[in-house]
Amino acid sequence: MQAAAASSIIVFMNTGKLLRLCLVPAAVLLASCASGNIAARKGAAPAVSADSPAFRYEGRFDRTVSSAPVIIWQGSRVYADFEGENLALLFGRSTKQNFFNVSVDGETEVIGVKPGEGARAAWPRPLKPGRHSLELFKRTEASAGNAVFLGLELEPGKQAFPPKPPAYRLAMLFFGDSITAGACNEDGAADQWDDRSTHNNALSYAALTAAAFGADYRNIAVSGMGISLGYVEVKAGQAWDRLYPRADSPRALPEGWTPDVVFVNYGENDYSFTHGKGLPFPADFADGYQALVRNIRAAYPAARIVLLRGGMYGGAQGAELREAWETAAAKLEASDPAITRFVFRHWTENHPRVADARALAGELSSWLEGQDFMRGR
């Protein structure tokens, strides 16, 4: 493996099914590696700039600088077709932890970008000659970090092309907390937050449900966030329409994208935070929940809104949460015929693992298939 002195070093380690990325200090890498094709290079000029019409962006991005869009929210995707036998992805400034699924012609690898000013991630083996398809999918949630995408490096004389138009059947938008984000879903027995490479939004119940219906997909979820109280400062009512997951963020500009179905899954943190600290359940939860959903309705007047509860202990077993949520859901349904509710039966003590996410997605998908508003979709 070759390495240059830079703020970010990207190394692929073969662990079996996928090439799992390891983040290695530059000094260690330079001392121990002699050959390869993964390196981080500051100031590398992309052969295909991120503002090229060859790219299709799906998700809530910060595109203030069109040639350097910031990939923020989990589930955000970048697509392009390209030609040639070699490929490298270029990143600019990144914060905290960012892990991505990179798929070329349907084959997926996992990469990560350390905090810093620039990084380069090369596909780890030669490709067949001809045209290829690329998907870059953000695994890790917005609160874990964000990264600037600068574009692609291709072989001299090779080009990138707009990908084939998607054939989505409908559009789904999910709001929620760690359950919806897919936090900890590839962890072992215990939840852990130090290494976010095991937090994979692509295998969250939200992404799996969207995939079951061939849906375009957005995921605006923040771990630890509640309606009234939670483990993070920002509240759901402050973050749902923001560009970044914080209360002082600018609002996200309209992107010309409209969901057909909006899912709202909050309450777990309001329950677990207060229960764990011996505090009363927030008296204003029901009012805050209704206010949030009504704001979402104002933003998406034609969408069907599905109110979700469950997936972990609080949503399944917490009496205070259940009572407050049922009160809010009943009032919302009574005032809006395009709002309905669904309660998961499956739940876990820890955060849902991939098998749990599949069970949750299976329940939700089966229910959706029986709903009148989903007929023909």
C-alpha positions in Angstrom: 0.0 0.0 0.0 1.2 3.5 -0.8 0.7 6.3 1.5 1.3 10.0 1.3 1.7 12.4 4.2 -1.8 13.7 4.6 -4.5 14.2 7.2 -6.5 11.2 6.1 -5.3 7.7 5.3 -7.7 5.2 3.8 -6.9 1.5 4.0 -8.9 -1.5 2.9 -8.6 -4.7 4.9 -10.1 -7.9 3.5 -12.3 -9.5 6.1 -14.3 -11.9 3.9 -17.6 -10.7 2.4 -16.6 -7.1 2.2 -13.4 -5.1 2.3 -13.7 -3.5 5.8 -11.9 -0.1 6.0 -9.4 0.5 8.8 -8.3 3.9 9.8 -4.5 3.8 10.4 -2.2 6.6 11.6 -0.1 7.9 8.7 3.2 7.1 10.5 2.2 3.5 11.1 1.1 3.1 7.5 4.2 4.6 6.0 6.4 2.3 8.2 4.6 -0.9 7.4 3.3 -0.7 3.8 5.2 -0.9 0.6 2.8 -1.3 -2.3 -0.9 -0.9 -3.2 -3.3 1.6 -4.5 -5.0 3.3 -1.5 -3.7 6.7 -0.5 -4.9 10.1 0.8 -3.7 13.1 -1.1 -4.4 16.7 -0.3 -5.1 18.9 -3.3 -5.7 16.1 -5.8 -7.5 17.5 -8.9 -10.6 15.5 -9.7 -10.9 14.3 -13.3 -14.7 14.6 -12.8 -15.7 17.4 -10.6 -18.6 16.9 -8.2 -20.7 19.5 -10.1 -20.5 17.5 -13.3 -23.8 16.6 -14.9 -22.6 13.0 -14.7 -23.6 12.8 -11.0 -27.1 12.2 -9.7 -27.6 13.2 -6.0 -30.3 11.7 -3.9 -30.7 13.0 -0.3 -30.4 16.2 1.7 -27.0 17.7 0.8 -25.4 21.1 1.5 -24.8 22.3 -2.1 -23.8 25.8 -1.2 -20.6 25.2 -3.2 -21.8 23.1 -6.2 -18.3 21.7 -6.8 -18.0 20.6 -3.2 -21.3 19.3 -1.9 -21.4 18.1 1.7 -22.8 14.6 2.3 -24.6 14.9 5.6 -27.5 12.6 6.2 -27.5 8.8 6.3 -28.9 7.2 3.3 -27.7 10.0 1.0 -26.6 8.6 -2.4 -24.4 9.7 -5.3 -24.6 7.9 -8.6 -22.6 8.1 -11.8 -21.5 5.9 -14.7 -17.9 5.9 -15.8 -15.5 4.1 -18.1 -12.1 2.6 -17.5 -10.4 0.0 -15.3 -9.6 2.2 -12.3 -11.5 4.5 -10.1 -10.8 6.7 -7.1 -13.2 8.8 -5.1 -12.1 12.2 -3.8 -13.2 13.8 -0.6 -12.5 17.3 0.9 -13.0 18.4 4.5 -14.6 15.8 6.7 -15.7 15.9 10.4 -15.8 13.1 13.0 -16.7 9.7 11.5 -18.0 9.0 8.0 -18.5 5.6 6.5 -19.8 4.8 3.1 -20.9 1.8 1.0 -19.3 2.1 -2.4 -20.9 -0.1 -5.0 -19.4 -0.6 -8.5 -21.5 -2.8 -10.8 -23.3 -4.1 -7.8 -20.2 -5.2 -5.8 -20.0 -3.3 -2.5 -17.1 -2.2 -0.4 -17.0 -0.2 2.9 -14.8 2.9 3.1 -14.3 5.5 5.8 -12.9 9.0 5.9 -11.0 10.3 8.9 -11.5 13.9 10.0 -9.3 16.2 8.0 -8.9 18.3 4.8 -8.8 15.6 2.1 -8.8 12.0 1.2 -8.7 9.7 -1.8 -10.2 6.2 -1.9 -9.3 4.0 -4.8 -11.3 0.9 -5.9 -9.0 -1.9 -4.6 -8.7 -3.9 -7.8 -8.8 -3.5 -11.6 -12.2 -3.4 -13.3 -13.1 -4.9 -16.6 -12.8 -2.6 -19.6 -15.9 -0.7 -20.5 -18.6 1.2 -18.8 -19.4 0.8 -15.1 -22.0 2.1 -12.6 -21.2 3.7 -9.2 -23.2 4.2 -6.1 -21.9 6.0 -3.0 -24.2 5.4 0.0 -23.7 7.1 3.4 -23.9 4.4 6.1 -23.3 6.6 9.1 -25.8 9.2 10.5 -25.5 12.9 10.2 -24.7 13.5 13.8 -21.7 11.2 13.5 -20.0 13.4 10.9 -20.2 14.8 7.4 -17.8 14.9 4.4 -17.3 17.0 1.3 -17.4 15.1 -1.9 -15.1 16.4 -4.6 -15.6 14.0 -7.5 -13.8 11.1 -9.2 -10.4 10.3 -10.6 -10.5 8.2 -13.8 -7.8 7.0 -16.1 -6.5 9.5 -18.6 -9.0 9.9 -21.5 -11.9 8.2 -19.7 -15.2 9.8 -19.0 -18.1 9.8 -16.6 -21.7 9.7 -17.8 -25.1 10.4 -16.2 -26.5 7.1 -14.8 -29.7 5.5 -16.1 -32.8 7.3 -14.8 -34.1 5.5 -11.7 -37.3 3.5 -11.9 -38.7 4.3 -8.5 -42.3 3.3 -7.8 -42.8 6.0 -5.1 -40.9 8.1 -2.6 -40.6 7.5 1.2 -39.3 9.8 3.9 -38.4 8.6 7.4 -38.1 10.8 10.5 -36.8 9.3 13.7 -34.0 8.5 16.1 -31.4 5.8 16.4 -33.8 3.0 15.6 -34.6 4.6 12.2 -31.0 5.6 11.6 -29.8 2.0 11.9 -27.4 2.8 14.8 -25.4 -0.2 16.2 -27.1 -2.6 13.8 -23.9 -4.4 12.9 -22.5 -4.4 16.5 -22.0 -7.6 18.5 -23.9 -8.2 21.8 -23.4 -4.7 23.2 -24.2 -1.4 21.6 -21.1 0.7 20.9 -20.6 4.3 19.6 -16.8 4.6 19.3 -16.5 2.9 15.9 -19.3 3.9 13.6 -18.3 1.5 10.9 -20.9 -0.9 12.3 -23.7 1.6 12.0 -25.2 0.9 8.6 -28.2 2.8 7.5 -28.5 0.6 4.4 -29.7 -2.2 6.6 -32.0 -0.1 8.8 -35.7 -1.0 8.9 -36.3 2.2 7.1 -34.0 1.5 4.1 -35.2 -2.1 4.0 -38.8 -1.0 3.9 -38.1 1.4 1.1 -36.2 -1.2 -0.9 -39.2 -3.6 -0.5 -41.3 -1.2 -2.4 -38.7 0.0 -4.9 -39.0 3.5 -3.3 -36.8 6.5 -3.5 -35.7 7.1 0.1 -34.7 9.8 2.5 -33.7 9.3 6.2 -33.7 12.3 8.6 -33.0 10.6 12.0 -30.8 11.5 14.9 -29.7 9.1 17.6 -30.6 10.2 21.1 -33.1 12.7 19.9 -36.6 13.1 21.5 -39.7 15.2 21.1 -39.2 16.8 24.5 -36.2 15.2 26.1 -33.4 13.0 25.0 -29.7 12.3 25.1 -28.8 15.1 22.7 -29.6 18.8 22.9 -31.4 19.1 19.6 -35.1 18.1 19.5 -37.1 16.6 16.7 -39.1 19.8 16.2 -35.8 21.6 15.7 -34.1 19.2 13.3 -36.6 17.7 10.9 -36.3 20.4 8.3 -32.7 21.5 8.8 -29.7 21.0 6.6 -27.6 19.8 9.4 -28.7 18.0 12.6 -28.7 20.9 14.9 -31.1 23.7 16.0 -29.0 26.5 14.6 -28.6 25.0 11.1 -30.1 26.7 8.1 -33.3 25.2 6.9 -32.9 22.8 4.0 -33.8 24.4 0.7 -36.6 22.7 -1.3 -35.0 20.2 -3.7 -38.0 19.5 -5.9 -38.5 16.2 -4.2 -41.8 15.2 -2.7 -42.5 12.1 -0.6 -45.6 9.9 -1.2 -45.4 8.4 2.3 -43.8 10.0 5.4 -43.0 7.9 8.5 -42.6 9.4 11.9 -41.0 7.3 14.7 -40.2 9.2 17.9 -40.6 8.7 21.7 -38.0 6.0 22.6 -35.6 8.6 23.9 -38.2 10.6 25.8 -39.0 7.5 27.6 -35.5 5.9 28.2 -33.9 9.2 29.1 -36.5 10.1 31.8 -36.9 6.6 33.0 -33.2 6.1 33.4 -32.8 9.3 35.4 -35.9 8.8 37.5 -37.7 11.8 36.0 -41.4 12.0 35.1 -42.3 11.4 31.5 -42.5 14.8 29.7 -46.0 16.3 30.2 -45.7 18.1 26.9 -44.8 15.1 24.7 -48.2 14.7 23.2 -48.5 18.4 22.3 -44.9 18.5 20.9 -45.5 15.4 18.9 -48.7 16.8 17.3 -47.0 20.1 16.6 -44.2 18.3 14.8 -46.5 16.2 12.7 -48.6 19.2 11.7 -45.5 21.0 10.6 -44.5 18.0 8.5 -48.0 18.0 7.1 -47.7 21.6 6.1 -44.5 20.8 4.3 -45.9 17.8 2.5 -49.6 18.4 2.0 -50.2 15.5 -0.4 -48.3 12.8 1.5 -49.7 10.0 3.5 -48.3 10.2 7.0 -47.7 7.0 9.1 -47.1 7.4 12.8 -44.8 4.6 14.1 -44.1 3.4 17.6 -41.8 0.7 18.8 -38.7 -1.2 17.9 -37.1 -1.0 21.3 -38.2 -1.3 25.0 -39.8 2.1 25.5 -42.0 2.0 22.5 -43.1 -1.5 23.3 -43.3 -1.6 27.1 -43.2 2.0 28.3 -46.7 2.7 29.6 -46.2 6.5 29.8 -44.9 6.7 26.3 -47.7 4.4 25.0 -50.4 6.6 26.6 -49.0 9.9 25.4 -48.4 8.6 21.9 -51.9 7.1 21.6 -53.4 10.4 22.7 -51.4 12.3 20.1 -52.0 9.8 17.4 -55.7 9.7 18.0 -56.0 13.5 17.8 -53.9 13.6 14.6 -55.9 10.9 12.9 -59.2 12.6 13.9 -58.1 15.8 12.3 -56.5 14.4 9.1 -57.8 11.4 7.2 -54.4 11.0 5.5 -52.7 10.2 8.8 -52.6 6.7 10.2 -50.6 4.7 12.8 -48.7 1.5 13.0 -47.2 -0.2 16.1 -44.3 -2.7 15.8 -44.7 -6.0 17.6 -41.0 -6.9 17.4 -38.7 -5.0 19.8 -35.3 -5.3 21.4 -33.6 -4.3 24.6 -30.5 -3.1 22.8 -30.6 -1.2 19.5 -32.0 -3.4 16.7 -29.4 -5.5 14.9 -29.8 -6.3 11.2 -32.0 -9.4 11.9 -34.2 -7.2 14.1 -34.3 -4.5 11.4 -35.4 -7.2 8.9 -38.2 -8.2 11.3 -39.3 -4.7 11.7 -39.3 -4.0 8.0 -41.2 -7.2 7.4 -43.9 -6.2 9.8 -44.2 -2.7 8.3 -44.1 -3.8 4.7 -46.8 -6.4 5.3 -49.0 -3.8 6.9 -48.4 -1.3 4.1 -49.3 -3.9 1.4 -52.8 -4.1 3.0 -53.4 -0.4 3.0 -55.6 1.2 0.4 -53.2 4.1 -0.1 -50.5 1.6 -1.2 -52.6 -0.2 -3.8 -50.9 -0.2 -7.2 -47.6 0.8 -5.8 
